[in-house]
Amino acid sequence: MRRPSGIDKRPVDRIEVRDPGPKRGGLGSGVVDDAIGSRKHHGGETQAVYAVSREELDRWGRELGRDLPAGMFGENLTTVGIDIDAAEVGEQWRVGLTLLEAAGPRVPCATFAAHMGEPRWVKRFSEHGRTGVYLAVRESGWIEPGDPIEVVHRPGHGLTVPMFFRASMGDRDLAARFLDARILPEVEHEWLAGRR
């Protein structure tokens, strides 16, 4: 029996986002009416909203030989014209009426692999290393298609979301840099420290 999953996302006219609170005991997704199948691994304040660029979906589509619609990676926000995978941890974006903060990478899982139906998907996605960005909600509000994304704060420490992904996948030197810098949200800092 397959576990319930919220990975199958479809475009909508607008989304309402709010801080969902902690992963365990909170509201789950930061997007109102969004489904999350496993709150053990997904959702909560540092995984409130998931963003993937249209450019990444198109790049993967060319490699896989098929069209990948918006939402295919389970993202709540499909961006255009901004290199979200270059975001520094802690970078803040004004999107519509919201303020979002880059908190970390998406770590691919078996549910994602099954949804994609591609051989060795987790390994291929991980090796590529451009995972999209999980965002925390700093100011609640509405987001509509076409709302501009404005980077309103970049911390300047140079530690990007893809670097955090590599640290989480076993790069000990990068993990040490993140832990020493103490720039991660506390829950992510503790998780990374526990993997050393």
C-alpha positions as CSV (number, residue, x, y, z in Angstrom):
1,M,0.0,0.0,0.0
2,R,1.4,3.4,-1.0
3,R,1.6,6.1,1.6
4,P,-0.3,9.4,0.8
5,S,1.8,12.0,-0.9
6,G,1.3,15.7,-1.8
7,I,4.0,15.7,-4.5
8,D,1.5,16.0,-7.4
9,K,1.1,19.8,-7.7
10,R,-0.9,21.7,-10.3
11,P,-0.9,25.4,-11.2
12,V,-3.5,27.5,-9.4
13,D,-4.6,31.2,-9.7
14,R,-3.0,32.1,-6.4
15,I,-1.7,30.6,-3.2
16,E,-1.9,31.8,0.4
17,V,1.3,31.2,2.4
18,R,1.9,31.4,6.1
19,D,4.4,30.1,8.6
20,P,3.3,26.5,9.4
21,G,5.2,26.2,12.6
22,P,7.4,23.2,13.5
23,K,7.6,20.1,11.4
24,R,6.1,17.9,14.1
25,G,2.9,19.4,15.6
26,G,2.6,22.3,13.2
27,L,0.3,22.9,10.2
28,G,2.5,21.0,7.7
29,S,2.8,23.0,4.6
30,G,3.3,26.8,4.5
31,V,0.8,26.9,1.6
32,V,-2.8,26.9,2.8
33,D,-4.7,23.8,1.5
34,D,-1.5,22.1,0.4
35,A,-1.2,18.4,1.2
36,I,1.9,16.8,2.8
37,G,1.9,13.0,3.0
38,S,4.8,12.5,5.5
39,R,5.3,15.3,8.1
40,K,8.2,13.3,9.5
41,H,10.3,14.3,6.5
42,H,8.4,17.2,4.9
43,G,6.9,20.6,5.8
44,G,7.4,22.8,8.8
45,E,8.9,26.2,9.1
46,T,12.1,25.5,7.1
47,Q,10.3,23.6,4.4
48,A,7.2,25.9,4.2
49,V,7.3,26.6,0.4
50,Y,9.3,24.8,-2.2
51,A,10.5,26.7,-5.3
52,V,12.0,25.3,-8.5
53,S,12.9,27.4,-11.6
54,R,11.2,26.9,-14.9
55,E,14.7,26.8,-16.4
56,E,15.6,23.8,-14.4
57,L,12.4,22.0,-15.3
58,D,13.1,22.7,-19.0
59,R,16.7,21.5,-18.6
60,W,15.6,18.2,-17.1
61,G,12.8,18.0,-19.7
62,R,15.4,18.1,-22.5
63,E,17.6,15.5,-20.8
64,L,14.6,13.2,-20.1
65,G,13.0,13.8,-23.5
66,R,9.6,14.9,-22.1
67,D,7.8,18.0,-21.1
68,L,7.8,18.7,-17.3
69,P,4.8,20.9,-16.3
70,A,5.0,23.4,-13.5
71,G,4.6,21.5,-10.2
72,M,6.2,18.3,-11.5
73,F,8.9,18.3,-8.8
74,G,6.3,19.0,-6.2
75,E,7.1,22.6,-6.0
76,N,4.6,25.2,-4.8
77,L,6.4,28.0,-6.7
78,T,7.8,27.7,-10.2
79,T,10.0,30.7,-10.9
80,V,11.2,32.3,-14.2
81,G,14.2,34.4,-14.8
82,I,16.0,34.1,-11.4
83,D,18.7,31.7,-10.5
84,I,17.2,30.4,-7.3
85,D,19.8,27.7,-7.0
86,A,22.4,30.5,-6.5
87,A,20.5,31.7,-3.3
88,E,22.5,32.0,-0.1
89,V,21.0,30.4,3.0
90,G,19.2,33.3,4.7
91,E,18.6,35.2,1.5
92,Q,15.2,36.9,1.5
93,W,12.8,37.4,-1.4
94,R,9.7,39.6,-1.7
95,V,7.2,37.7,-3.7
96,G,3.7,39.2,-4.1
97,L,2.6,40.1,-0.6
98,T,5.0,37.7,1.1
99,L,8.5,37.7,2.4
100,L,10.3,34.3,2.0
101,E,13.7,33.2,3.2
102,A,15.9,30.6,1.6
103,A,16.3,27.9,4.3
104,G,17.7,24.8,2.5
105,P,17.7,22.3,-0.4
106,R,15.3,19.6,-1.3
107,V,16.8,16.2,-0.6
108,P,15.4,13.7,-3.1
109,C,13.5,10.8,-1.8
110,A,11.8,7.5,-2.9
111,T,8.5,9.3,-3.3
112,F,10.0,11.8,-5.7
113,A,11.7,9.0,-7.6
114,A,8.4,7.1,-7.9
115,H,6.6,10.2,-9.1
116,M,9.2,10.9,-11.8
117,G,9.4,7.3,-12.9
118,E,13.0,7.7,-14.1
119,P,15.8,5.1,-13.5
120,R,18.3,6.1,-10.8
121,W,16.4,9.4,-10.3
122,V,17.6,10.1,-6.8
123,K,21.3,9.6,-7.8
124,R,20.9,11.7,-11.0
125,F,19.1,14.5,-9.3
126,S,21.6,14.5,-6.4
127,E,24.6,14.5,-8.8
128,H,23.2,17.5,-10.7
129,G,23.0,19.3,-7.4
130,R,20.5,22.1,-8.3
131,T,17.7,21.1,-6.1
132,G,15.5,24.1,-5.9
133,V,15.0,25.9,-2.6
134,Y,12.9,25.3,0.5
135,L,11.7,28.6,1.8
136,A,10.6,29.8,5.3
137,V,7.7,32.3,5.4
138,R,8.7,35.5,7.2
139,E,5.6,37.5,6.2
140,S,2.4,35.8,5.3
141,G,0.3,36.7,2.3
142,W,-0.7,35.8,-1.2
143,I,1.3,34.9,-4.3
144,E,-0.1,35.0,-7.8
145,P,1.3,34.0,-11.2
146,G,3.5,36.7,-12.6
147,D,4.3,38.3,-9.3
148,P,7.9,39.5,-9.4
149,I,10.6,38.0,-7.2
150,E,12.8,40.7,-5.6
151,V,15.9,39.7,-3.6
152,V,15.6,42.1,-0.7
153,H,18.4,40.7,1.4
154,R,21.5,38.7,0.6
155,P,23.6,37.8,3.7
156,G,26.9,37.9,1.8
157,H,28.5,34.9,3.5
158,G,28.6,33.0,0.2
159,L,27.2,29.8,1.5
160,T,24.5,28.8,-1.0
161,V,21.7,26.3,-0.9
162,P,23.5,23.9,-3.3
163,M,26.5,24.0,-1.0
164,F,24.2,23.1,1.9
165,F,22.9,20.2,-0.2
166,R,26.5,18.9,-0.7
167,A,27.1,19.3,3.0
168,S,24.0,17.3,3.8
169,M,25.1,14.6,1.4
170,G,28.4,14.0,3.2
171,D,30.9,16.8,2.3
172,R,32.5,17.1,5.7
173,D,34.4,20.3,4.9
174,L,31.3,22.1,3.7
175,A,29.4,20.8,6.7
176,A,32.0,22.2,9.0
177,R,31.8,25.6,7.2
178,F,28.1,25.7,7.7
179,L,28.3,24.7,11.3
180,D,31.1,27.1,12.1
181,A,29.2,30.0,10.4
182,R,26.0,29.3,12.4
183,I,23.9,30.6,9.6
184,L,21.4,27.7,9.4
185,P,18.0,27.8,11.1
186,E,18.4,26.0,14.4
187,V,16.5,22.9,13.4
188,E,18.7,22.5,10.3
189,H,21.9,23.3,12.3
190,E,21.1,20.5,14.7
191,W,20.2,18.1,11.9
192,L,23.5,18.8,10.1
193,A,25.5,18.5,13.3
194,G,23.9,15.1,13.9
195,R,25.1,13.8,10.6
196,R,28.8,14.4,11.3
